[in-house]
Amino acid sequence: GNKKLSAPVGLITADELAYAGSLFNNYNFQVYTHSGEPYWTLSPASFSDGLSSSSYLSYTGNFSYAYSYNNNGVRSVVSLNSTALVSTGSGTLADPYIISN
């Protein structure tokens, strides 16, 4: 990276998906975390018979859990403090947000 972050970048948790409006095993296409592609969260779900499963957000916008052999992607998240301001930009690659504090 460009070393502008003083804290690490992580994965979203199942709790954060719930706070954003995702429901466990229920479709929700309206939540902003829905991208149309499944991705893993940081949250573990279960461990049984030597296999572990993790939470993920599905292509339908609900979160569930699956074993790690499923072909899901990952999405990074960065937490901003409450004084961070978005000064310009539309959030696209060509016109990114400019964040300052």
SULVEN-V652793 format. One record per residue. SS is DSSP state (H for helix, E for strand, - for the rest). PHI is phi in whole degrees, -180 to 180 (NA if undefined). OMEGA is omega in whole degrees, -180 to 180 (none if undefined). Layout:
ss: [SS | SS]
phi: [PHI | PHI]
omega: [OMEGA | OMEGA]
//
This chain:
ss: [- | - | - | - | - | - | - | - | - | E | E | - | - | H | H | H | H | H | H | H | - | - | E | E | - | E | - | - | - | - | - | - | - | - | - | - | - | - | E | E | E | E | E | E | E | E | E | E | - | - | E | E | E | E | E | E | E | - | - | - | - | - | E | E | E | E | E | - | - | - | - | - | E | E | - | E | E | - | - | - | - | - | - | - | E | E | E | E | - | - | - | - | - | - | - | - | - | E | E | E | -]
phi: [NA | -94 | 60 | -88 | -95 | -95 | -118 | -71 | -90 | -132 | -104 | -68 | -101 | -62 | -60 | -66 | -63 | -65 | -63 | -79 | 116 | -71 | -115 | -66 | 55 | -133 | -66 | -154 | -80 | -88 | -72 | -68 | -81 | -76 | -117 | 90 | -126 | -73 | -149 | -74 | -108 | -81 | -82 | -73 | -118 | -160 | -142 | -152 | 51 | 80 | -114 | -113 | -125 | -128 | -76 | -150 | -97 | -84 | -66 | -95 | 92 | -101 | -107 | -148 | -140 | -154 | -76 | -69 | -80 | -67 | -94 | -100 | -91 | -133 | -130 | -85 | -133 | -129 | -91 | -104 | -80 | -69 | -94 | -67 | -122 | -97 | -91 | -152 | 100 | -107 | 91 | -89 | -63 | -75 | -139 | -70 | -63 | -109 | -111 | -139 | -133]
omega: [-179 | 176 | 178 | 180 | 177 | 178 | -178 | 173 | -177 | 175 | 178 | 178 | 177 | 177 | 180 | 175 | 179 | 178 | -180 | 177 | 176 | -180 | 179 | 179 | 174 | 179 | 174 | -179 | -174 | -176 | -174 | 179 | -180 | -179 | -176 | 178 | 179 | 175 | -178 | 169 | 177 | -171 | 173 | -180 | -179 | 174 | -177 | 178 | 178 | 179 | 176 | 175 | -180 | 177 | 175 | 173 | -176 | 178 | 179 | 176 | 175 | 175 | -177 | 176 | -179 | 175 | -171 | 177 | 173 | -175 | 178 | 176 | 174 | 176 | 179 | 176 | 175 | 178 | 178 | 177 | -172 | 179 | 180 | -179 | 172 | -173 | 179 | 175 | 180 | 178 | 178 | 178 | -179 | -176 | -175 | 172 | 172 | -175 | 178 | 177 | none]
//
